[in-house]
Amino acid sequence: MLPDLTSIDFSKPINVHADVIFRRRSSDLDNIWKPLLDMLQRHIPSFNDNKVVRMSANKFVTKDDDEVGYYIQIYNCEERDYAQFQEDHK
């Protein structure tokens, strides 16, 4: 299910968060990103994954087949400056 996107400025940096529900603990959380970002580009005309500067995800496991899927949050965020990143990690 896609969230309400009326407040998102897709010309600015984007943060994508996904809560992902799997049937098996052995499912790999990292495998969600490419298909998820491709789906967003297909279904949201103004979305371009080159604007995504942050991604985060939570993995949940359920035995209920009706609960398997994604809950997605998309919002604008500040893009971190690389020079500041380097300074923070000295």
Distance bins in CASP14 RR format, pairs under 12 A and 6 or more apart:
PFRMAT RR
TARGET T0000
AUTHOR 0000-0000-0000
RMODE 2
METHOD distances of the structure
MODEL  1
1 18 0 0 0 0 0 1 0 0 0 0 0
1 19 0 0 0 0 0 1 0 0 0 0 0
1 21 0 0 0 0 0 1 0 0 0 0 0
1 39 0 0 0 0 0 1 0 0 0 0 0
1 43 0 0 0 0 0 1 0 0 0 0 0
1 69 0 0 0 0 1 0 0 0 0 0 0
1 70 1 0 0 1 0 0 0 0 0 0 0
1 71 1 0 0 1 0 0 0 0 0 0 0
1 72 1 0 0 1 0 0 0 0 0 0 0
1 73 0 0 0 0 0 1 0 0 0 0 0
2 8 0 0 0 0 0 1 0 0 0 0 0
2 16 0 0 0 0 0 1 0 0 0 0 0
2 18 0 0 0 0 0 1 0 0 0 0 0
2 36 0 0 0 0 0 1 0 0 0 0 0
2 39 0 0 0 0 1 0 0 0 0 0 0
2 40 1 0 0 1 0 0 0 0 0 0 0
2 42 0 0 0 0 0 1 0 0 0 0 0
2 43 1 0 0 1 0 0 0 0 0 0 0
2 44 1 0 0 1 0 0 0 0 0 0 0
2 47 0 0 0 0 0 1 0 0 0 0 0
2 70 0 0 0 0 1 0 0 0 0 0 0
2 71 0 0 0 0 0 1 0 0 0 0 0
2 72 1 0 0 1 0 0 0 0 0 0 0
2 73 0 0 0 0 0 1 0 0 0 0 0
2 74 0 0 0 0 1 0 0 0 0 0 0
3 16 0 0 0 0 0 1 0 0 0 0 0
3 17 0 0 0 0 1 0 0 0 0 0 0
3 18 0 0 0 0 0 1 0 0 0 0 0
3 19 0 0 0 0 0 1 0 0 0 0 0
3 40 0 0 0 0 0 1 0 0 0 0 0
3 43 0 0 0 0 0 1 0 0 0 0 0
3 44 0 0 0 0 0 1 0 0 0 0 0
3 47 0 0 0 0 0 1 0 0 0 0 0
3 70 0 0 0 0 0 1 0 0 0 0 0
3 71 0 0 0 0 1 0 0 0 0 0 0
3 72 1 0 1 0 0 0 0 0 0 0 0
3 73 1 0 1 0 0 0 0 0 0 0 0
3 74 1 0 0 1 0 0 0 0 0 0 0
3 75 0 0 0 0 1 0 0 0 0 0 0
4 44 0 0 0 0 0 1 0 0 0 0 0
4 72 0 0 0 0 0 1 0 0 0 0 0
4 73 0 0 0 0 0 1 0 0 0 0 0
4 74 0 0 0 0 1 0 0 0 0 0 0
4 75 0 0 0 0 0 1 0 0 0 0 0
5 14 0 0 0 0 0 1 0 0 0 0 0
5 16 0 0 0 0 0 1 0 0 0 0 0
5 40 0 0 0 0 1 0 0 0 0 0 0
5 43 0 0 0 0 0 1 0 0 0 0 0
5 44 1 0 0 1 0 0 0 0 0 0 0
5 45 0 0 0 0 0 1 0 0 0 0 0
5 46 0 0 0 0 1 0 0 0 0 0 0
5 47 0 0 0 0 1 0 0 0 0 0 0
5 72 0 0 0 0 1 0 0 0 0 0 0
5 73 0 0 0 0 0 1 0 0 0 0 0
5 74 1 0 0 1 0 0 0 0 0 0 0
5 75 0 0 0 0 1 0 0 0 0 0 0
5 76 0 0 0 0 0 1 0 0 0 0 0
6 44 0 0 0 0 0 1 0 0 0 0 0
6 46 0 0 0 0 0 1 0 0 0 0 0
6 74 0 0 0 0 0 1 0 0 0 0 0
6 75 0 0 0 0 0 1 0 0 0 0 0
7 73 0 0 0 0 0 1 0 0 0 0 0
7 74 0 0 0 0 1 0 0 0 0 0 0
7 75 1 0 0 1 0 0 0 0 0 0 0
7 76 0 0 0 0 1 0 0 0 0 0 0
8 14 1 0 0 1 0 0 0 0 0 0 0
8 15 0 0 0 0 0 1 0 0 0 0 0
8 16 0 0 0 0 0 1 0 0 0 0 0
8 40 0 0 0 0 0 1 0 0 0 0 0
8 44 0 0 0 0 1 0 0 0 0 0 0
8 46 0 0 0 0 1 0 0 0 0 0 0
8 47 0 0 0 0 1 0 0 0 0 0 0
8 51 0 0 0 0 1 0 0 0 0 0 0
8 52 0 0 0 0 0 1 0 0 0 0 0
8 72 0 0 0 0 0 1 0 0 0 0 0
8 73 0 0 0 0 0 1 0 0 0 0 0
8 74 1 0 1 0 0 0 0 0 0 0 0
8 75 1 0 0 1 0 0 0 0 0 0 0
8 76 1 0 0 1 0 0 0 0 0 0 0
8 77 0 0 0 0 0 1 0 0 0 0 0
9 46 0 0 0 0 1 0 0 0 0 0 0
9 47 0 0 0 0 0 1 0 0 0 0 0
9 51 0 0 0 0 1 0 0 0 0 0 0
9 74 0 0 0 0 0 1 0 0 0 0 0
9 75 0 0 0 0 1 0 0 0 0 0 0
9 76 1 0 1 0 0 0 0 0 0 0 0
9 77 0 0 0 0 0 1 0 0 0 0 0
10 16 0 0 0 0 0 1 0 0 0 0 0
10 40 0 0 0 0 0 1 0 0 0 0 0
10 41 0 0 0 0 0 1 0 0 0 0 0
10 44 1 0 0 1 0 0 0 0 0 0 0
10 45 0 0 0 0 1 0 0 0 0 0 0
10 46 1 0 1 0 0 0 0 0 0 0 0
10 47 1 0 1 0 0 0 0 0 0 0 0
10 48 1 0 0 1 0 0 0 0 0 0 0
10 49 0 0 0 0 0 1 0 0 0 0 0
10 50 0 0 0 0 0 1 0 0 0 0 0
10 51 1 0 0 1 0 0 0 0 0 0 0
10 52 0 0 0 0 0 1 0 0 0 0 0
10 74 0 0 0 0 1 0 0 0 0 0 0
10 75 0 0 0 0 0 1 0 0 0 0 0
10 76 0 0 0 0 1 0 0 0 0 0 0
11 46 0 0 0 0 1 0 0 0 0 0 0
11 47 0 0 0 0 0 1 0 0 0 0 0
11 48 0 0 0 0 1 0 0 0 0 0 0
11 50 0 0 0 0 0 1 0 0 0 0 0
11 51 1 0 0 1 0 0 0 0 0 0 0
11 76 0 0 0 0 1 0 0 0 0 0 0
12 46 0 0 0 0 0 1 0 0 0 0 0
12 48 0 0 0 0 0 1 0 0 0 0 0
12 51 1 0 0 1 0 0 0 0 0 0 0
12 52 0 0 0 0 0 1 0 0 0 0 0
12 53 0 0 0 0 1 0 0 0 0 0 0
12 74 0 0 0 0 0 1 0 0 0 0 0
12 75 0 0 0 0 0 1 0 0 0 0 0
12 76 1 0 1 0 0 0 0 0 0 0 0
12 77 0 0 0 0 1 0 0 0 0 0 0
12 78 0 0 0 0 1 0 0 0 0 0 0
12 79 0 0 0 0 1 0 0 0 0 0 0
13 48 0 0 0 0 0 1 0 0 0 0 0
13 49 0 0 0 0 0 1 0 0 0 0 0
13 50 0 0 0 0 0 1 0 0 0 0 0
13 51 1 0 0 1 0 0 0 0 0 0 0
13 52 1 0 0 1 0 0 0 0 0 0 0
13 53 1 0 1 0 0 0 0 0 0 0 0
13 54 1 0 0 1 0 0 0 0 0 0 0
13 55 0 0 0 0 0 1 0 0 0 0 0
13 74 0 0 0 0 0 1 0 0 0 0 0
13 75 0 0 0 0 1 0 0 0 0 0 0
13 76 1 0 0 1 0 0 0 0 0 0 0
13 77 1 0 1 0 0 0 0 0 0 0 0
13 78 1 0 0 1 0 0 0 0 0 0 0
13 79 1 0 1 0 0 0 0 0 0 0 0
13 80 0 0 0 0 1 0 0 0 0 0 0
13 81 0 0 0 0 0 1 0 0 0 0 0
14 37 0 0 0 0 0 1 0 0 0 0 0
14 40 0 0 0 0 1 0 0 0 0 0 0
14 41 0 0 0 0 0 1 0 0 0 0 0
14 44 0 0 0 0 0 1 0 0 0 0 0
14 46 0 0 0 0 0 1 0 0 0 0 0
14 47 1 0 0 1 0 0 0 0 0 0 0
14 48 0 0 0 0 1 0 0 0 0 0 0
14 49 0 0 0 0 1 0 0 0 0 0 0
14 50 0 0 0 0 1 0 0 0 0 0 0
14 51 1 0 1 0 0 0 0 0 0 0 0
14 52 1 0 1 0 0 0 0 0 0 0 0
14 53 1 0 0 1 0 0 0 0 0 0 0
14 54 1 0 0 1 0 0 0 0 0 0 0
14 55 0 0 0 0 1 0 0 0 0 0 0
14 72 0 0 0 0 0 1 0 0 0 0 0
14 73 0 0 0 0 0 1 0 0 0 0 0
14 74 1 0 0 1 0 0 0 0 0 0 0
14 75 1 0 0 1 0 0 0 0 0 0 0
14 76 1 0 0 1 0 0 0 0 0 0 0
14 77 1 0 0 1 0 0 0 0 0 0 0
14 78 0 0 0 0 0 1 0 0 0 0 0
14 79 0 0 0 0 1 0 0 0 0 0 0
15 51 0 0 0 0 0 1 0 0 0 0 0
15 52 1 0 0 1 0 0 0 0 0 0 0
15 53 1 0 0 1 0 0 0 0 0 0 0
15 54 1 0 1 0 0 0 0 0 0 0 0
15 55 1 0 0 1 0 0 0 0 0 0 0
15 56 1 0 0 1 0 0 0 0 0 0 0
15 57 0 0 0 0 0 1 0 0 0 0 0
15 72 0 0 0 0 0 1 0 0 0 0 0
15 73 1 0 0 1 0 0 0 0 0 0 0
15 74 1 0 0 1 0 0 0 0 0 0 0
15 75 1 0 1 0 0 0 0 0 0 0 0
15 76 1 0 0 1 0 0 0 0 0 0 0
15 77 1 0 1 0 0 0 0 0 0 0 0
15 78 0 0 0 0 1 0 0 0 0 0 0
15 79 0 0 0 0 1 0 0 0 0 0 0
15 80 0 0 0 0 0 1 0 0 0 0 0
16 32 0 0 0 0 0 1 0 0 0 0 0
16 33 0 0 0 0 1 0 0 0 0 0 0
16 36 1 0 0 1 0 0 0 0 0 0 0
16 37 1 0 0 1 0 0 0 0 0 0 0
16 39 0 0 0 0 0 1 0 0 0 0 0
16 40 1 0 0 1 0 0 0 0 0 0 0
16 41 0 0 0 0 0 1 0 0 0 0 0
16 44 0 0 0 0 0 1 0 0 0 0 0
16 47 0 0 0 0 1 0 0 0 0 0 0
16 49 0 0 0 0 1 0 0 0 0 0 0
16 51 0 0 0 0 1 0 0 0 0 0 0
16 52 1 0 1 0 0 0 0 0 0 0 0
16 53 0 0 0 0 1 0 0 0 0 0 0
16 54 1 0 0 1 0 0 0 0 0 0 0
16 55 1 0 1 0 0 0 0 0 0 0 0
16 56 1 0 0 1 0 0 0 0 0 0 0
16 57 0 0 0 0 1 0 0 0 0 0 0
16 70 0 0 0 0 0 1 0 0 0 0 0
16 71 0 0 0 0 0 1 0 0 0 0 0
16 72 1 0 0 1 0 0 0 0 0 0 0
16 73 1 0 0 1 0 0 0 0 0 0 0
16 74 1 0 1 0 0 0 0 0 0 0 0
16 75 0 0 0 0 1 0 0 0 0 0 0
16 76 0 0 0 0 0 1 0 0 0 0 0
16 77 0 0 0 0 1 0 0 0 0 0 0
17 32 0 0 0 0 0 1 0 0 0 0 0
17 33 0 0 0 0 0 1 0 0 0 0 0
17 36 0 0 0 0 0 1 0 0 0 0 0
17 52 0 0 0 0 0 1 0 0 0 0 0
17 54 0 0 0 0 1 0 0 0 0 0 0
17 55 1 0 0 1 0 0 0 0 0 0 0
17 56 1 0 1 0 0 0 0 0 0 0 0
17 57 1 0 0 1 0 0 0 0 0 0 0
17 58 0 0 0 0 1 0 0 0 0 0 0
17 70 0 0 0 0 0 1 0 0 0 0 0
17 71 0 0 0 0 1 0 0 0 0 0 0
17 72 1 0 0 1 0 0 0 0 0 0 0
17 73 1 0 1 0 0 0 0 0 0 0 0
17 74 1 0 0 1 0 0 0 0 0 0 0
17 75 0 0 0 0 1 0 0 0 0 0 0
17 77 0 0 0 0 0 1 0 0 0 0 0
18 29 0 0 0 0 1 0 0 0 0 0 0
18 30 0 0 0 0 0 1 0 0 0 0 0
18 31 0 0 0 0 0 1 0 0 0 0 0
18 32 1 0 0 1 0 0 0 0 0 0 0
18 33 0 0 0 0 1 0 0 0 0 0 0
18 35 0 0 0 0 0 1 0 0 0 0 0
18 36 1 0 0 1 0 0 0 0 0 0 0
18 37 0 0 0 0 0 1 0 0 0 0 0
18 39 0 0 0 0 0 1 0 0 0 0 0
18 40 0 0 0 0 0 1 0 0 0 0 0
18 52 0 0 0 0 0 1 0 0 0 0 0
18 54 0 0 0 0 0 1 0 0 0 0 0
18 55 1 0 0 1 0 0 0 0 0 0 0
18 56 1 0 0 1 0 0 0 0 0 0 0
18 57 1 0 1 0 0 0 0 0 0 0 0
18 58 1 0 0 1 0 0 0 0 0 0 0
18 59 0 0 0 0 1 0 0 0 0 0 0
18 60 0 0 0 0 0 1 0 0 0 0 0
18 69 0 0 0 0 1 0 0 0 0 0 0
18 70 1 0 1 0 0 0 0 0 0 0 0
18 71 1 0 0 1 0 0 0 0 0 0 0
18 72 1 0 1 0 0 0 0 0 0 0 0
18 73 1 0 0 1 0 0 0 0 0 0 0
18 74 0 0 0 0 1 0 0 0 0 0 0
19 29 0 0 0 0 0 1 0 0 0 0 0
19 32 0 0 0 0 0 1 0 0 0 0 0
19 36 0 0 0 0 0 1 0 0 0 0 0
19 56 0 0 0 0 1 0 0 0 0 0 0
19 57 1 0 0 1 0 0 0 0 0 0 0
19 58 1 0 1 0 0 0 0 0 0 0 0
19 59 0 0 0 0 1 0 0 0 0 0 0
19 60 1 0 0 1 0 0 0 0 0 0 0
19 62 0 0 0 0 0 1 0 0 0 0 0
19 67 0 0 0 0 0 1 0 0 0 0 0
19 68 0 0 0 0 0 1 0 0 0 0 0
19 69 0 0 0 0 1 0 0 0 0 0 0
19 70 1 0 0 1 0 0 0 0 0 0 0
19 71 1 0 1 0 0 0 0 0 0 0 0
19 72 0 0 0 0 1 0 0 0 0 0 0
19 73 0 0 0 0 1 0 0 0 0 0 0
20 27 0 0 0 0 1 0 0 0 0 0 0
20 28 0 0 0 0 0 1 0 0 0 0 0
20 29 1 0 0 1 0 0 0 0 0 0 0
20 30 0 0 0 0 0 1 0 0 0 0 0
20 31 0 0 0 0 1 0 0 0 0 0 0
20 32 1 0 1 0 0 0 0 0 0 0 0
20 33 0 0 0 0 0 1 0 0 0 0 0
20 35 0 0 0 0 0 1 0 0 0 0 0
20 36 0 0 0 0 1 0 0 0 0 0 0
20 55 0 0 0 0 0 1 0 0 0 0 0
20 56 0 0 0 0 0 1 0 0 0 0 0
20 57 1 0 1 0 0 0 0 0 0 0 0
20 58 1 0 0 1 0 0 0 0 0 0 0
20 59 1 0 1 0 0 0 0 0 0 0 0
20 60 1 0 0 1 0 0 0 0 0 0 0
20 61 0 0 0 0 1 0 0 0 0 0 0
20 62 0 0 0 0 0 1 0 0 0 0 0
20 67 0 0 0 0 0 1 0 0 0 0 0
20 68 0 0 0 0 1 0 0 0 0 0 0
20 69 1 0 0 1 0 0 0 0 0 0 0
20 70 1 0 1 0 0 0 0 0 0 0 0
20 71 0 0 0 0 1 0 0 0 0 0 0
20 72 0 0 0 0 1 0 0 0 0 0 0
21 27 0 0 0 0 1 0 0 0 0 0 0
21 29 0 0 0 0 0 1 0 0 0 0 0
21 32 0 0 0 0 0 1 0 0 0 0 0
21 57 0 0 0 0 0 1 0 0 0 0 0
21 58 0 0 0 0 1 0 0 0 0 0 0
21 59 0 0 0 0 1 0 0 0 0 0 0
21 60 1 0 1 0 0 0 0 0 0 0 0
21 61 1 0 0 1 0 0 0 0 0 0 0
21 62 1 0 1 0 0 0 0 0 0 0 0
21 63 0 0 0 0 0 1 0 0 0 0 0
21 64 0 0 0 0 1 0 0 0 0 0 0
21 65 0 0 0 0 0 1 0 0 0 0 0
21 66 0 0 0 0 1 0 0 0 0 0 0
21 67 1 0 1 0 0 0 0 0 0 0 0
21 68 1 0 1 0 0 0 0 0 0 0 0
21 69 1 0 1 0 0 0 0 0 0 0 0
21 70 1 0 0 1 0 0 0 0 0 0 0
21 71 1 0 0 1 0 0 0 0 0 0 0
22 28 0 0 0 0 1 0 0 0 0 0 0
22 29 0 0 0 0 1 0 0 0 0 0 0
22 31 0 0 0 0 0 1 0 0 0 0 0
22 32 0 0 0 0 1 0 0 0 0 0 0
22 57 0 0 0 0 0 1 0 0 0 0 0
22 58 0 0 0 0 0 1 0 0 0 0 0
22 59 1 0 0 1 0 0 0 0 0 0 0
22 60 1 0 0 1 0 0 0 0 0 0 0
22 61 1 0 1 0 0 0 0 0 0 0 0
22 62 1 0 0 1 0 0 0 0 0 0 0
22 63 0 0 0 0 0 1 0 0 0 0 0
22 64 0 0 0 0 0 1 0 0 0 0 0
22 65 0 0 0 0 0 1 0 0 0 0 0
22 67 0 0 0 0 1 0 0 0 0 0 0
22 68 1 0 0 1 0 0 0 0 0 0 0
22 69 0 0 0 0 1 0 0 0 0 0 0
22 70 0 0 0 0 0 1 0 0 0 0 0
23 59 0 0 0 0 0 1 0 0 0 0 0
23 60 0 0 0 0 0 1 0 0 0 0 0
23 61 1 0 0 1 0 0 0 0 0 0 0
23 62 1 0 0 1 0 0 0 0 0 0 0
23 63 1 0 0 1 0 0 0 0 0 0 0
23 64 0 0 0 0 1 0 0 0 0 0 0
23 65 1 0 0 1 0 0 0 0 0 0 0
23 66 0 0 0 0 0 1 0 0 0 0 0
23 67 0 0 0 0 1 0 0 0 0 0 0
23 68 1 0 1 0 0 0 0 0 0 0 0
23 69 0 0 0 0 1 0 0 0 0 0 0
24 59 0 0 0 0 0 1 0 0 0 0 0
24 60 0 0 0 0 0 1 0 0 0 0 0
24 61 1 0 0 1 0 0 0 0 0 0 0
24 62 0 0 0 0 1 0 0 0 0 0 0
24 63 0 0 0 0 1 0 0 0 0 0 0
24 65 0 0 0 0 0 1 0 0 0 0 0
24 68 0 0 0 0 1 0 0 0 0 0 0
25 59 0 0 0 0 1 0 0 0 0 0 0
25 60 0 0 0 0 1 0 0 0 0 0 0
25 61 1 0 1 0 0 0 0 0 0 0 0
25 62 0 0 0 0 0 1 0 0 0 0 0
25 63 0 0 0 0 0 1 0 0 0 0 0
26 59 0 0 0 0 0 1 0 0 0 0 0
26 61 0 0 0 0 1 0 0 0 0 0 0
27 57 0 0 0 0 0 1 0 0 0 0 0
27 59 1 0 0 1 0 0 0 0 0 0 0
27 60 0 0 0 0 0 1 0 0 0 0 0
27 61 1 0 0 1 0 0 0 0 0 0 0
27 62 0 0 0 0 0 1 0 0 0 0 0
27 68 0 0 0 0 1 0 0 0 0 0 0
27 69 0 0 0 0 0 1 0 0 0 0 0
28 57 0 0 0 0 0 1 0 0 0 0 0
28 59 0 0 0 0 1 0 0 0 0 0 0
29 36 0 0 0 0 0 1 0 0 0 0 0
29 55 0 0 0 0 0 1 0 0 0 0 0
29 56 0 0 0 0 0 1 0 0 0 0 0
29 57 1 0 1 0 0 0 0 0 0 0 0
29 58 0 0 0 0 1 0 0 0 0 0 0
29 59 1 0 1 0 0 0 0 0 0 0 0
29 60 0 0 0 0 0 1 0 0 0 0 0
29 61 0 0 0 0 0 1 0 0 0 0 0
29 70 0 0 0 0 0 1 0 0 0 0 0
30 36 0 0 0 0 0 1 0 0 0 0 0
30 55 0 0 0 0 0 1 0 0 0 0 0
30 57 0 0 0 0 1 0 0 0 0 0 0
30 59 0 0 0 0 1 0 0 0 0 0 0
31 57 0 0 0 0 0 1 0 0 0 0 0
31 59 0 0 0 0 0 1 0 0 0 0 0
32 38 0 0 0 0 0 1 0 0 0 0 0
32 39 0 0 0 0 0 1 0 0 0 0 0
32 40 0 0 0 0 0 1 0 0 0 0 0
32 55 0 0 0 0 1 0 0 0 0 0 0
32 56 0 0 0 0 0 1 0 0 0 0 0
32 57 1 0 0 1 0 0 0 0 0 0 0
32 58 0 0 0 0 0 1 0 0 0 0 0
32 59 0 0 0 0 1 0 0 0 0 0 0
32 69 0 0 0 0 1 0 0 0 0 0 0
32 70 1 0 0 1 0 0 0 0 0 0 0
32 71 0 0 0 0 0 1 0 0 0 0 0
32 72 0 0 0 0 0 1 0 0 0 0 0
33 39 0 0 0 0 0 1 0 0 0 0 0
33 40 0 0 0 0 0 1 0 0 0 0 0
33 49 0 0 0 0 1 0 0 0 0 0 0
33 52 0 0 0 0 1 0 0 0 0 0 0
33 55 1 0 0 1 0 0 0 0 0 0 0
33 56 0 0 0 0 0 1 0 0 0 0 0
33 57 0 0 0 0 1 0 0 0 0 0 0
33 70 0 0 0 0 0 1 0 0 0 0 0
33 72 0 0 0 0 0 1 0 0 0 0 0
34 40 0 0 0 0 0 1 0 0 0 0 0
34 41 0 0 0 0 0 1 0 0 0 0 0
34 49 0 0 0 0 1 0 0 0 0 0 0
34 52 0 0 0 0 0 1 0 0 0 0 0
34 55 0 0 0 0 0 1 0 0 0 0 0
35 41 0 0 0 0 0 1 0 0 0 0 0
35 42 0 0 0 0 0 1 0 0 0 0 0
35 49 0 0 0 0 0 1 0 0 0 0 0
35 69 0 0 0 0 0 1 0 0 0 0 0
35 70 0 0 0 0 1 0 0 0 0 0 0
36 42 0 0 0 0 0 1 0 0 0 0 0
36 43 0 0 0 0 0 1 0 0 0 0 0
36 44 0 0 0 0 0 1 0 0 0 0 0
36 47 0 0 0 0 0 1 0 0 0 0 0
36 49 0 0 0 0 1 0 0 0 0 0 0
36 52 0 0 0 0 0 1 0 0 0 0 0
36 55 0 0 0 0 1 0 0 0 0 0 0
36 57 0 0 0 0 1 0 0 0 0 0 0
36 69 0 0 0 0 0 1 0 0 0 0 0
36 70 1 0 0 1 0 0 0 0 0 0 0
36 71 0 0 0 0 0 1 0 0 0 0 0
36 72 1 0 0 1 0 0 0 0 0 0 0
36 73 0 0 0 0 0 1 0 0 0 0 0
36 74 0 0 0 0 0 1 0 0 0 0 0
37 43 0 0 0 0 0 1 0 0 0 0 0
37 44 0 0 0 0 0 1 0 0 0 0 0
37 47 0 0 0 0 1 0 0 0 0 0 0
37 48 0 0 0 0 1 0 0 0 0 0 0
37 49 1 0 1 0 0 0 0 0 0 0 0
37 50 0 0 0 0 1 0 0 0 0 0 0
37 51 0 0 0 0 0 1 0 0 0 0 0
37 52 1 0 0 1 0 0 0 0 0 0 0
37 55 0 0 0 0 1 0 0 0 0 0 0
37 70 0 0 0 0 0 1 0 0 0 0 0
37 72 0 0 0 0 0 1 0 0 0 0 0
37 74 0 0 0 0 0 1 0 0 0 0 0
38 44 0 0 0 0 0 1 0 0 0 0 0
38 47 0 0 0 0 0 1 0 0 0 0 0
38 48 0 0 0 0 0 1 0 0 0 0 0
38 49 1 0 0 1 0 0 0 0 0 0 0
39 47 0 0 0 0 1 0 0 0 0 0 0
39 49 0 0 0 0 0 1 0 0 0 0 0
39 69 0 0 0 0 0 1 0 0 0 0 0
39 70 0 0 0 0 1 0 0 0 0 0 0
39 72 0 0 0 0 1 0 0 0 0 0 0
40 46 0 0 0 0 0 1 0 0 0 0 0
40 47 1 0 1 0 0 0 0 0 0 0 0
40 48 0 0 0 0 1 0 0 0 0 0 0
40 49 1 0 0 1 0 0 0 0 0 0 0
40 51 0 0 0 0 0 1 0 0 0 0 0
40 52 0 0 0 0 1 0 0 0 0 0 0
40 55 0 0 0 0 0 1 0 0 0 0 0
40 70 0 0 0 0 0 1 0 0 0 0 0
40 72 1 0 0 1 0 0 0 0 0 0 0
40 73 0 0 0 0 0 1 0 0 0 0 0
40 74 1 0 0 1 0 0 0 0 0 0 0
41 47 1 0 1 0 0 0 0 0 0 0 0
41 48 1 0 0 1 0 0 0 0 0 0 0
41 49 1 0 0 1 0 0 0 0 0 0 0
41 50 0 0 0 0 1 0 0 0 0 0 0
41 51 0 0 0 0 0 1 0 0 0 0 0
41 52 0 0 0 0 0 1 0 0 0 0 0
42 48 0 0 0 0 0 1 0 0 0 0 0
42 49 0 0 0 0 0 1 0 0 0 0 0
43 72 0 0 0 0 0 1 0 0 0 0 0
43 74 0 0 0 0 0 1 0 0 0 0 0
44 51 0 0 0 0 0 1 0 0 0 0 0
44 72 0 0 0 0 0 1 0 0 0 0 0
44 74 0 0 0 0 1 0 0 0 0 0 0
46 74 0 0 0 0 0 1 0 0 0 0 0
47 72 0 0 0 0 0 1 0 0 0 0 0
47 74 1 0 0 1 0 0 0 0 0 0 0
49 55 0 0 0 0 1 0 0 0 0 0 0
49 74 0 0 0 0 0 1 0 0 0 0 0
50 79 0 0 0 0 0 1 0 0 0 0 0
51 74 0 0 0 0 0 1 0 0 0 0 0
51 75 0 0 0 0 0 1 0 0 0 0 0
51 76 0 0 0 0 1 0 0 0 0 0 0
51 77 0 0 0 0 0 1 0 0 0 0 0
51 79 0 0 0 0 1 0 0 0 0 0 0
52 74 0 0 0 0 1 0 0 0 0 0 0
52 75 0 0 0 0 0 1 0 0 0 0 0
52 76 0 0 0 0 0 1 0 0 0 0 0
52 77 0 0 0 0 1 0 0 0 0 0 0
52 79 0 0 0 0 0 1 0 0 0 0 0
53 75 0 0 0 0 0 1 0 0 0 0 0
53 76 0 0 0 0 1 0 0 0 0 0 0
53 77 1 0 0 1 0 0 0 0 0 0 0
53 78 0 0 0 0 1 0 0 0 0 0 0
53 79 1 0 1 0 0 0 0 0 0 0 0
53 80 1 0 0 1 0 0 0 0 0 0 0
53 81 0 0 0 0 0 1 0 0 0 0 0
53 82 0 0 0 0 0 1 0 0 0 0 0
53 85 0 0 0 0 0 1 0 0 0 0 0
54 73 0 0 0 0 0 1 0 0 0 0 0
54 74 0 0 0 0 0 1 0 0 0 0 0
54 75 0 0 0 0 1 0 0 0 0 0 0
54 76 0 0 0 0 0 1 0 0 0 0 0
54 77 1 0 1 0 0 0 0 0 0 0 0
54 78 0 0 0 0 1 0 0 0 0 0 0
54 79 0 0 0 0 1 0 0 0 0 0 0
54 80 0 0 0 0 1 0 0 0 0 0 0
55 72 0 0 0 0 0 1 0 0 0 0 0
55 73 0 0 0 0 0 1 0 0 0 0 0
55 74 0 0 0 0 0 1 0 0 0 0 0
55 77 0 0 0 0 0 1 0 0 0 0 0
56 72 0 0 0 0 0 1 0 0 0 0 0
56 73 0 0 0 0 1 0 0 0 0 0 0
56 74 0 0 0 0 0 1 0 0 0 0 0
56 75 0 0 0 0 0 1 0 0 0 0 0
56 77 0 0 0 0 0 1 0 0 0 0 0
57 69 0 0 0 0 0 1 0 0 0 0 0
57 70 0 0 0 0 1 0 0 0 0 0 0
57 71 0 0 0 0 0 1 0 0 0 0 0
57 72 0 0 0 0 1 0 0 0 0 0 0
57 73 0 0 0 0 0 1 0 0 0 0 0
58 70 0 0 0 0 0 1 0 0 0 0 0
58 71 0 0 0 0 1 0 0 0 0 0 0
58 72 0 0 0 0 0 1 0 0 0 0 0
58 73 0 0 0 0 0 1 0 0 0 0 0
59 68 0 0 0 0 0 1 0 0 0 0 0
59 69 0 0 0 0 0 1 0 0 0 0 0
59 70 0 0 0 0 0 1 0 0 0 0 0
60 67 0 0 0 0 1 0 0 0 0 0 0
60 68 0 0 0 0 1 0 0 0 0 0 0
60 69 0 0 0 0 1 0 0 0 0 0 0
60 70 0 0 0 0 0 1 0 0 0 0 0
60 71 0 0 0 0 1 0 0 0 0 0 0
61 67 0 0 0 0 1 0 0 0 0 0 0
61 68 0 0 0 0 1 0 0 0 0 0 0
61 69 0 0 0 0 0 1 0 0 0 0 0
62 68 1 0 0 1 0 0 0 0 0 0 0
62 69 0 0 0 0 1 0 0 0 0 0 0
78 84 0 0 0 0 0 1 0 0 0 0 0
79 85 0 0 0 0 0 1 0 0 0 0 0
80 86 0 0 0 0 0 1 0 0 0 0 0
80 87 0 0 0 0 0 1 0 0 0 0 0
80 88 0 0 0 0 1 0 0 0 0 0 0
80 89 0 0 0 0 0 1 0 0 0 0 0
81 87 0 0 0 0 1 0 0 0 0 0 0
81 88 0 0 0 0 0 1 0 0 0 0 0
82 88 0 0 0 0 0 1 0 0 0 0 0
82 89 0 0 0 0 0 1 0 0 0 0 0
83 89 0 0 0 0 0 1 0 0 0 0 0
83 90 0 0 0 0 0 1 0 0 0 0 0
84 90 0 0 0 0 0 1 0 0 0 0 0
END
